[in-house]
């Protein structure tokens, strides 16, 4: 993860994915030595961010986009993956702006229960995908520096649904023990786990996944997306310091 004699060593890159422009644009503005790599369905931005060789990309919304993008990132040489974005808080007490660092991830919309599988279990796959311990620790330390927000570790539940009802949020908390709901993280996790590549998902709460979710999401998403960006930069600072 170092620059060798002025030339960037692209052999080991940290990938940073967001689903939407708002989740990566602030980081993209800081990317040095930028080169755009066009791949089927997505553009990867390769460059140096705060001294660290990275691949930065907006992967699009939902699990299919997230899986496709992650596959391209790994093929392009990513050796660690961070997802940064916003989510609906489903753990009681979570407030807009709070930050969730993933312990593990589940796909809450998978249902093969008719064949005897637990809700959320993809046949042939584990029931949840654990995030990397070291990246989690880095994310927690960096998130702790964001002023005025609370930080917690918790399970992230992903599905191809915008969760916007009290019952929906309650179900994710009761059935899966989820802290927050979003639409990409577990797909990134599944692809990374298959490839043996460490990952972590960092989500700022944009809404509480209940009946006010649409309104809150639209009001707060751009604001809280900045928190997640601060966490990523705090992680990069720790990586360059050798943490
Ligand atoms: N901004 C787009 C739609 C985004 S969909 C538009 O307005 O057209 C919501 C995005 O935010 C997804 O990337 C998802 O990961 C995250 N998200 C935030 N709150 C969520 C919630 N309550 N349920 C599911 N995903 C949520």
py3Dmol code that shows the C-alpha trace and the ligand (Angstrom):
import py3Dmol

protein = """\
ATOM      1  CA  UNK A   1       0.000   0.000   0.000  1.00  0.00           C
ATOM      2  CA  UNK A   2       2.924   2.335  -0.544  1.00  0.00           C
ATOM      3  CA  UNK A   3       4.276   4.557  -3.268  1.00  0.00           C
ATOM      4  CA  UNK A   4       7.616   3.217  -4.500  1.00  0.00           C
ATOM      5  CA  UNK A   5      10.145   5.851  -5.721  1.00  0.00           C
ATOM      6  CA  UNK A   6       7.470   8.163  -7.102  1.00  0.00           C
ATOM      7  CA  UNK A   7       5.662   5.399  -9.008  1.00  0.00           C
ATOM      8  CA  UNK A   8       2.460   4.087  -7.550  1.00  0.00           C
ATOM      9  CA  UNK A   9       2.416   0.412  -6.649  1.00  0.00           C
ATOM     10  CA  UNK A  10      -0.963  -0.692  -7.988  1.00  0.00           C
ATOM     11  CA  UNK A  11      -0.407  -4.296  -6.898  1.00  0.00           C
ATOM     12  CA  UNK A  12      -2.460  -3.989  -3.714  1.00  0.00           C
ATOM     13  CA  UNK A  13      -5.329  -1.562  -3.841  1.00  0.00           C
ATOM     14  CA  UNK A  14      -7.978  -0.642  -1.356  1.00  0.00           C
ATOM     15  CA  UNK A  15     -11.378  -0.515  -3.055  1.00  0.00           C
ATOM     16  CA  UNK A  16     -13.959   2.006  -1.898  1.00  0.00           C
ATOM     17  CA  UNK A  17     -17.520   1.549  -3.150  1.00  0.00           C
ATOM     18  CA  UNK A  18     -20.615   3.673  -2.737  1.00  0.00           C
ATOM     19  CA  UNK A  19     -23.957   3.025  -4.371  1.00  0.00           C
ATOM     20  CA  UNK A  20     -24.680   6.631  -5.324  1.00  0.00           C
ATOM     21  CA  UNK A  21     -22.782   9.719  -6.495  1.00  0.00           C
ATOM     22  CA  UNK A  22     -23.404  11.457  -3.159  1.00  0.00           C
ATOM     23  CA  UNK A  23     -21.609   8.624  -1.388  1.00  0.00           C
ATOM     24  CA  UNK A  24     -18.365   8.913  -3.359  1.00  0.00           C
ATOM     25  CA  UNK A  25     -18.227  12.384  -4.941  1.00  0.00           C
ATOM     26  CA  UNK A  26     -16.370  14.002  -2.050  1.00  0.00           C
ATOM     27  CA  UNK A  27     -13.733  11.293  -2.148  1.00  0.00           C
ATOM     28  CA  UNK A  28     -13.531  11.435  -5.935  1.00  0.00           C
ATOM     29  CA  UNK A  29     -12.758  15.153  -5.767  1.00  0.00           C
ATOM     30  CA  UNK A  30      -9.670  14.335  -3.689  1.00  0.00           C
ATOM     31  CA  UNK A  31      -8.404  11.492  -5.882  1.00  0.00           C
ATOM     32  CA  UNK A  32      -4.916  12.153  -7.297  1.00  0.00           C
ATOM     33  CA  UNK A  33      -3.310  10.526 -10.379  1.00  0.00           C
ATOM     34  CA  UNK A  34      -6.813   9.581 -11.428  1.00  0.00           C
ATOM     35  CA  UNK A  35      -7.364   7.131 -14.258  1.00  0.00           C
ATOM     36  CA  UNK A  36     -10.831   5.940 -15.237  1.00  0.00           C
ATOM     37  CA  UNK A  37     -11.097   2.228 -15.991  1.00  0.00           C
ATOM     38  CA  UNK A  38     -14.179   1.416 -18.042  1.00  0.00           C
ATOM     39  CA  UNK A  39     -15.668  -1.982 -17.306  1.00  0.00           C
ATOM     40  CA  UNK A  40     -18.949  -3.519 -18.511  1.00  0.00           C
ATOM     41  CA  UNK A  41     -21.645  -1.699 -16.542  1.00  0.00           C
ATOM     42  CA  UNK A  42     -19.395   0.401 -14.319  1.00  0.00           C
ATOM     43  CA  UNK A  43     -16.438   2.799 -14.285  1.00  0.00           C
ATOM     44  CA  UNK A  44     -13.684   2.299 -11.724  1.00  0.00           C
ATOM     45  CA  UNK A  45     -11.579   5.327 -10.749  1.00  0.00           C
ATOM     46  CA  UNK A  46      -8.030   4.349  -9.958  1.00  0.00           C
ATOM     47  CA  UNK A  47      -5.798   6.803  -8.148  1.00  0.00           C
ATOM     48  CA  UNK A  48      -4.165   7.843  -4.906  1.00  0.00           C
ATOM     49  CA  UNK A  49      -6.271   9.067  -2.014  1.00  0.00           C
ATOM     50  CA  UNK A  50      -4.479  10.515   0.997  1.00  0.00           C
ATOM     51  CA  UNK A  51      -1.353   8.633  -0.073  1.00  0.00           C
ATOM     52  CA  UNK A  52      -3.086   5.266  -0.484  1.00  0.00           C
ATOM     53  CA  UNK A  53      -3.536   3.542  -3.892  1.00  0.00           C
ATOM     54  CA  UNK A  54      -7.288   3.026  -4.277  1.00  0.00           C
ATOM     55  CA  UNK A  55     -10.022   1.999  -6.653  1.00  0.00           C
ATOM     56  CA  UNK A  56     -13.058   4.202  -6.081  1.00  0.00           C
ATOM     57  CA  UNK A  57     -16.416   3.608  -7.705  1.00  0.00           C
ATOM     58  CA  UNK A  58     -20.114   4.292  -7.700  1.00  0.00           C
ATOM     59  CA  UNK A  59     -21.538   0.831  -8.099  1.00  0.00           C
ATOM     60  CA  UNK A  60     -25.230   1.658  -8.396  1.00  0.00           C
ATOM     61  CA  UNK A  61     -28.165   0.664  -6.273  1.00  0.00           C
ATOM     62  CA  UNK A  62     -29.105  -2.857  -5.220  1.00  0.00           C
ATOM     63  CA  UNK A  63     -27.471  -6.233  -4.771  1.00  0.00           C
ATOM     64  CA  UNK A  64     -26.937  -7.055  -8.444  1.00  0.00           C
ATOM     65  CA  UNK A  65     -25.041  -3.821  -9.090  1.00  0.00           C
ATOM     66  CA  UNK A  66     -23.066  -4.311  -5.897  1.00  0.00           C
ATOM     67  CA  UNK A  67     -22.051  -7.878  -6.802  1.00  0.00           C
ATOM     68  CA  UNK A  68     -21.112  -6.910 -10.352  1.00  0.00           C
ATOM     69  CA  UNK A  69     -19.067  -3.930  -9.188  1.00  0.00           C
ATOM     70  CA  UNK A  70     -17.272  -5.899  -6.504  1.00  0.00           C
ATOM     71  CA  UNK A  71     -16.316  -8.563  -9.030  1.00  0.00           C
ATOM     72  CA  UNK A  72     -14.829  -5.910 -11.319  1.00  0.00           C
ATOM     73  CA  UNK A  73     -12.952  -4.349  -8.387  1.00  0.00           C
ATOM     74  CA  UNK A  74     -11.420  -7.668  -7.386  1.00  0.00           C
ATOM     75  CA  UNK A  75     -10.462  -8.447 -10.976  1.00  0.00           C
ATOM     76  CA  UNK A  76      -8.817  -5.005 -11.209  1.00  0.00           C
ATOM     77  CA  UNK A  77      -6.616  -5.801  -8.210  1.00  0.00           C
ATOM     78  CA  UNK A  78      -8.494  -4.778  -5.062  1.00  0.00           C
ATOM     79  CA  UNK A  79      -7.131  -6.577  -2.019  1.00  0.00           C
ATOM     80  CA  UNK A  80      -9.441  -4.956   0.562  1.00  0.00           C
ATOM     81  CA  UNK A  81     -12.912  -3.517   0.138  1.00  0.00           C
ATOM     82  CA  UNK A  82     -14.763  -0.783   2.019  1.00  0.00           C
ATOM     83  CA  UNK A  83     -18.399   0.036   1.288  1.00  0.00           C
ATOM     84  CA  UNK A  84     -19.410   3.533   2.349  1.00  0.00           C
ATOM     85  CA  UNK A  85     -22.954   4.834   2.285  1.00  0.00           C
ATOM     86  CA  UNK A  86     -26.262   5.503   3.965  1.00  0.00           C
ATOM     87  CA  UNK A  87     -28.851   3.167   5.479  1.00  0.00           C
ATOM     88  CA  UNK A  88     -32.122   2.990   7.336  1.00  0.00           C
ATOM     89  CA  UNK A  89     -31.595   2.458  11.058  1.00  0.00           C
ATOM     90  CA  UNK A  90     -33.706  -0.419  12.384  1.00  0.00           C
ATOM     91  CA  UNK A  91     -32.172  -0.866  15.823  1.00  0.00           C
ATOM     92  CA  UNK A  92     -34.363   1.005  18.308  1.00  0.00           C
ATOM     93  CA  UNK A  93     -32.760   4.260  19.413  1.00  0.00           C
ATOM     94  CA  UNK A  94     -30.693   4.784  16.280  1.00  0.00           C
ATOM     95  CA  UNK A  95     -30.937   8.360  15.038  1.00  0.00           C
ATOM     96  CA  UNK A  96     -30.257  10.051  11.729  1.00  0.00           C
ATOM     97  CA  UNK A  97     -26.521  10.689  11.481  1.00  0.00           C
ATOM     98  CA  UNK A  98     -25.442   7.737  13.644  1.00  0.00           C
ATOM     99  CA  UNK A  99     -22.860   5.426  12.106  1.00  0.00           C
ATOM    100  CA  UNK A 100     -23.061   1.635  11.908  1.00  0.00           C
ATOM    101  CA  UNK A 101     -19.894  -0.396  11.311  1.00  0.00           C
ATOM    102  CA  UNK A 102     -20.764  -3.897  10.104  1.00  0.00           C
ATOM    103  CA  UNK A 103     -20.078  -6.916  12.271  1.00  0.00           C
ATOM    104  CA  UNK A 104     -21.616  -9.151   9.619  1.00  0.00           C
ATOM    105  CA  UNK A 105     -24.134  -8.980   6.795  1.00  0.00           C
ATOM    106  CA  UNK A 106     -27.281 -10.851   5.832  1.00  0.00           C
ATOM    107  CA  UNK A 107     -29.536 -10.862   2.777  1.00  0.00           C
ATOM    108  CA  UNK A 108     -32.914 -10.253   4.380  1.00  0.00           C
ATOM    109  CA  UNK A 109     -34.896 -10.695   1.136  1.00  0.00           C
ATOM    110  CA  UNK A 110     -33.707 -14.241   0.436  1.00  0.00           C
ATOM    111  CA  UNK A 111     -36.447 -16.768   1.179  1.00  0.00           C
ATOM    112  CA  UNK A 112     -35.855 -20.460   0.541  1.00  0.00           C
ATOM    113  CA  UNK A 113     -37.787 -21.416   3.691  1.00  0.00           C
ATOM    114  CA  UNK A 114     -40.092 -23.664   1.646  1.00  0.00           C
ATOM    115  CA  UNK A 115     -37.110 -25.994   1.221  1.00  0.00           C
ATOM    116  CA  UNK A 116     -36.229 -25.881   4.917  1.00  0.00           C
ATOM    117  CA  UNK A 117     -33.639 -23.085   4.918  1.00  0.00           C
ATOM    118  CA  UNK A 118     -33.611 -20.307   7.495  1.00  0.00           C
ATOM    119  CA  UNK A 119     -34.901 -16.909   6.326  1.00  0.00           C
ATOM    120  CA  UNK A 120     -32.063 -15.056   4.594  1.00  0.00           C
ATOM    121  CA  UNK A 121     -30.005 -18.152   3.842  1.00  0.00           C
ATOM    122  CA  UNK A 122     -28.843 -18.650   0.266  1.00  0.00           C
ATOM    123  CA  UNK A 123     -28.493 -22.430  -0.263  1.00  0.00           C
ATOM    124  CA  UNK A 124     -24.817 -23.341  -0.315  1.00  0.00           C
ATOM    125  CA  UNK A 125     -23.787 -20.107   1.438  1.00  0.00           C
ATOM    126  CA  UNK A 126     -23.298 -19.201   5.103  1.00  0.00           C
ATOM    127  CA  UNK A 127     -26.258 -17.582   6.910  1.00  0.00           C
ATOM    128  CA  UNK A 128     -24.236 -14.340   7.303  1.00  0.00           C
ATOM    129  CA  UNK A 129     -20.925 -12.962   6.030  1.00  0.00           C
ATOM    130  CA  UNK A 130     -18.579 -11.640   8.752  1.00  0.00           C
ATOM    131  CA  UNK A 131     -16.677  -8.403   8.098  1.00  0.00           C
ATOM    132  CA  UNK A 132     -12.915  -8.284   8.554  1.00  0.00           C
ATOM    133  CA  UNK A 133     -11.809  -7.687  12.162  1.00  0.00           C
ATOM    134  CA  UNK A 134      -8.964  -5.328  11.281  1.00  0.00           C
ATOM    135  CA  UNK A 135     -11.007  -3.197   8.902  1.00  0.00           C
ATOM    136  CA  UNK A 136     -13.785  -3.090  11.503  1.00  0.00           C
ATOM    137  CA  UNK A 137     -11.343  -1.834  14.125  1.00  0.00           C
ATOM    138  CA  UNK A 138      -9.992   0.817  11.736  1.00  0.00           C
ATOM    139  CA  UNK A 139     -13.524   1.925  10.838  1.00  0.00           C
ATOM    140  CA  UNK A 140     -14.590   2.127  14.482  1.00  0.00           C
ATOM    141  CA  UNK A 141     -11.560   4.197  15.428  1.00  0.00           C
ATOM    142  CA  UNK A 142     -12.101   6.538  12.470  1.00  0.00           C
ATOM    143  CA  UNK A 143     -15.854   6.811  13.092  1.00  0.00           C
ATOM    144  CA  UNK A 144     -15.168   7.751  16.685  1.00  0.00           C
ATOM    145  CA  UNK A 145     -13.641  10.985  15.377  1.00  0.00           C
ATOM    146  CA  UNK A 146     -16.817  12.156  13.625  1.00  0.00           C
ATOM    147  CA  UNK A 147     -18.294  14.819  15.861  1.00  0.00           C
ATOM    148  CA  UNK A 148     -21.837  14.735  17.170  1.00  0.00           C
ATOM    149  CA  UNK A 149     -22.804  11.226  16.079  1.00  0.00           C
ATOM    150  CA  UNK A 150     -22.988   7.906  17.836  1.00  0.00           C
ATOM    151  CA  UNK A 151     -21.159   4.896  16.478  1.00  0.00           C
ATOM    152  CA  UNK A 152     -22.147   1.303  16.908  1.00  0.00           C
ATOM    153  CA  UNK A 153     -21.148  -2.060  15.573  1.00  0.00           C
ATOM    154  CA  UNK A 154     -23.958  -4.193  14.284  1.00  0.00           C
ATOM    155  CA  UNK A 155     -25.403  -6.503  11.705  1.00  0.00           C
ATOM    156  CA  UNK A 156     -26.244  -4.947   8.356  1.00  0.00           C
ATOM    157  CA  UNK A 157     -29.276  -6.367   6.520  1.00  0.00           C
ATOM    158  CA  UNK A 158     -29.327  -5.978   2.735  1.00  0.00           C
ATOM    159  CA  UNK A 159     -32.147  -6.529   0.284  1.00  0.00           C
ATOM    160  CA  UNK A 160     -33.564  -5.141  -2.933  1.00  0.00           C
ATOM    161  CA  UNK A 161     -36.149  -3.077  -1.063  1.00  0.00           C
ATOM    162  CA  UNK A 162     -36.267   0.420   0.391  1.00  0.00           C
ATOM    163  CA  UNK A 163     -37.595  -0.371   3.869  1.00  0.00           C
ATOM    164  CA  UNK A 164     -40.148   2.269   4.839  1.00  0.00           C
ATOM    165  CA  UNK A 165     -42.541   0.832   7.426  1.00  0.00           C
ATOM    166  CA  UNK A 166     -42.410   0.233  11.143  1.00  0.00           C
ATOM    167  CA  UNK A 167     -43.326  -3.441  10.571  1.00  0.00           C
ATOM    168  CA  UNK A 168     -40.605  -3.859   7.951  1.00  0.00           C
ATOM    169  CA  UNK A 169     -37.972  -2.343  10.193  1.00  0.00           C
ATOM    170  CA  UNK A 170     -39.186  -4.364  13.188  1.00  0.00           C
ATOM    171  CA  UNK A 171     -39.011  -7.593  11.175  1.00  0.00           C
ATOM    172  CA  UNK A 172     -35.365  -6.993  10.294  1.00  0.00           C
ATOM    173  CA  UNK A 173     -34.504  -6.285  13.890  1.00  0.00           C
ATOM    174  CA  UNK A 174     -36.479  -9.224  15.329  1.00  0.00           C
ATOM    175  CA  UNK A 175     -35.738 -11.869  12.694  1.00  0.00           C
ATOM    176  CA  UNK A 176     -32.120 -11.021  11.884  1.00  0.00           C
ATOM    177  CA  UNK A 177     -30.928  -8.879  14.800  1.00  0.00           C
ATOM    178  CA  UNK A 178     -30.125  -6.169  12.255  1.00  0.00           C
ATOM    179  CA  UNK A 179     -28.927  -2.704  13.207  1.00  0.00           C
ATOM    180  CA  UNK A 180     -29.651  -1.158   9.820  1.00  0.00           C
ATOM    181  CA  UNK A 181     -31.182  -1.859   6.419  1.00  0.00           C
ATOM    182  CA  UNK A 182     -29.666  -1.060   3.064  1.00  0.00           C
ATOM    183  CA  UNK A 183     -29.513  -2.494  -0.438  1.00  0.00           C
ATOM    184  CA  UNK A 184     -25.934  -3.480  -1.286  1.00  0.00           C
ATOM    185  CA  UNK A 185     -23.659  -4.521   1.576  1.00  0.00           C
ATOM    186  CA  UNK A 186     -24.333  -8.257   1.775  1.00  0.00           C
ATOM    187  CA  UNK A 187     -23.775  -8.661  -1.970  1.00  0.00           C
ATOM    188  CA  UNK A 188     -20.346  -7.037  -1.612  1.00  0.00           C
ATOM    189  CA  UNK A 189     -19.751  -9.297   1.379  1.00  0.00           C
ATOM    190  CA  UNK A 190     -20.720 -12.469  -0.455  1.00  0.00           C
ATOM    191  CA  UNK A 191     -18.416 -11.751  -3.415  1.00  0.00           C
ATOM    192  CA  UNK A 192     -15.505 -10.744  -1.160  1.00  0.00           C
ATOM    193  CA  UNK A 193     -15.953 -13.806   1.056  1.00  0.00           C
ATOM    194  CA  UNK A 194     -15.843 -16.117  -1.953  1.00  0.00           C
ATOM    195  CA  UNK A 195     -12.596 -14.501  -3.067  1.00  0.00           C
ATOM    196  CA  UNK A 196     -11.094 -14.428   0.442  1.00  0.00           C
ATOM    197  CA  UNK A 197     -10.814 -10.627   0.327  1.00  0.00           C
ATOM    198  CA  UNK A 198     -11.358  -8.669   3.575  1.00  0.00           C
ATOM    199  CA  UNK A 199     -14.194  -6.131   3.608  1.00  0.00           C
ATOM    200  CA  UNK A 200     -16.175  -3.843   5.872  1.00  0.00           C
ATOM    201  CA  UNK A 201     -19.402  -1.879   5.392  1.00  0.00           C
ATOM    202  CA  UNK A 202     -19.836   1.560   6.962  1.00  0.00           C
ATOM    203  CA  UNK A 203     -23.291   3.098   6.940  1.00  0.00           C
ATOM    204  CA  UNK A 204     -24.533   6.463   8.144  1.00  0.00           C
ATOM    205  CA  UNK A 205     -28.175   6.453   9.164  1.00  0.00           C
ATOM    206  CA  UNK A 206     -30.195   8.577   6.697  1.00  0.00           C
ATOM    207  CA  UNK A 207     -33.631   7.505   7.975  1.00  0.00           C
ATOM    208  CA  UNK A 208     -35.129   5.030  10.406  1.00  0.00           C
ATOM    209  CA  UNK A 209     -36.694   2.728   7.787  1.00  0.00           C
ATOM    210  CA  UNK A 210     -40.203   3.524   9.057  1.00  0.00           C
ATOM    211  CA  UNK A 211     -43.163   5.492   7.679  1.00  0.00           C
ATOM    212  CA  UNK A 212     -41.089   8.708   7.622  1.00  0.00           C
ATOM    213  CA  UNK A 213     -38.232   7.033   5.762  1.00  0.00           C
ATOM    214  CA  UNK A 214     -38.813   8.576   2.326  1.00  0.00           C
ATOM    215  CA  UNK A 215     -38.960  12.116   3.691  1.00  0.00           C
ATOM    216  CA  UNK A 216     -35.997  11.669   6.046  1.00  0.00           C
ATOM    217  CA  UNK A 217     -33.942   9.908   3.393  1.00  0.00           C
ATOM    218  CA  UNK A 218     -34.420  12.733   0.895  1.00  0.00           C
ATOM    219  CA  UNK A 219     -33.641  15.398   3.514  1.00  0.00           C
ATOM    220  CA  UNK A 220     -30.648  13.825   5.173  1.00  0.00           C
ATOM    221  CA  UNK A 221     -28.948  11.530   2.672  1.00  0.00           C
ATOM    222  CA  UNK A 222     -26.475  14.065   1.212  1.00  0.00           C
ATOM    223  CA  UNK A 223     -25.605  15.332   4.686  1.00  0.00           C
ATOM    224  CA  UNK A 224     -24.975  11.996   6.335  1.00  0.00           C
ATOM    225  CA  UNK A 225     -23.121  10.667   3.284  1.00  0.00           C
ATOM    226  CA  UNK A 226     -20.430  13.135   4.383  1.00  0.00           C
ATOM    227  CA  UNK A 227     -20.012  11.303   7.676  1.00  0.00           C
ATOM    228  CA  UNK A 228     -19.204   8.082   5.917  1.00  0.00           C
ATOM    229  CA  UNK A 229     -16.651   9.930   3.808  1.00  0.00           C
ATOM    230  CA  UNK A 230     -15.000  11.234   6.975  1.00  0.00           C
ATOM    231  CA  UNK A 231     -14.751   7.673   8.246  1.00  0.00           C
ATOM    232  CA  UNK A 232     -13.047   6.507   5.047  1.00  0.00           C
ATOM    233  CA  UNK A 233     -10.491   9.311   5.247  1.00  0.00           C
ATOM    234  CA  UNK A 234      -9.836   8.513   8.890  1.00  0.00           C
ATOM    235  CA  UNK A 235      -9.212   4.893   7.877  1.00  0.00           C
ATOM    236  CA  UNK A 236      -6.805   5.973   5.123  1.00  0.00           C
ATOM    237  CA  UNK A 237      -4.897   8.142   7.598  1.00  0.00           C
ATOM    238  CA  UNK A 238      -4.510   5.149   9.882  1.00  0.00           C
ATOM    239  CA  UNK A 239      -3.415   2.909   7.006  1.00  0.00           C
ATOM    240  CA  UNK A 240      -0.704   5.341   5.907  1.00  0.00           C
ATOM    241  CA  UNK A 241       0.403   5.597   9.541  1.00  0.00           C
ATOM    242  CA  UNK A 242       0.881   1.817   9.442  1.00  0.00           C
ATOM    243  CA  UNK A 243      -2.103   0.832  11.589  1.00  0.00           C
TER     244      UNK A 243
END
"""
ligand_1 = """\
26
LIG
N -31.428 8.137 -4.347
C -32.216 7.249 -5.191
C -32.712 5.988 -4.544
C -31.832 5.387 -3.538
S -32.409 3.859 -2.890
C -33.447 8.019 -5.658
O -33.924 8.859 -4.899
O -33.926 7.739 -6.713
C -31.777 4.004 -1.246
C -30.261 3.907 -1.084
O -29.925 4.255 0.239
C -29.706 2.511 -1.296
O -28.421 2.586 -1.846
C -29.698 1.902 0.112
O -28.532 1.141 0.352
C -29.721 3.091 1.059
N -30.839 3.150 2.031
C -31.053 4.227 2.849
N -32.142 4.030 3.613
C -32.647 2.807 3.289
C -33.789 2.080 3.722
N -34.640 2.569 4.633
N -34.011 0.854 3.180
C -33.163 0.361 2.255
N -32.082 1.029 1.781
C -31.811 2.238 2.289
"""
view = py3Dmol.view(width=600, height=400)
view.addModel(protein, "pdb")
view.setStyle({"model": 0}, {"cartoon": {"style": "trace"}})
view.addModel(ligand_1, "xyz")
view.setStyle({"model": 1}, {"stick": {}})
view.zoomTo()
view.show()
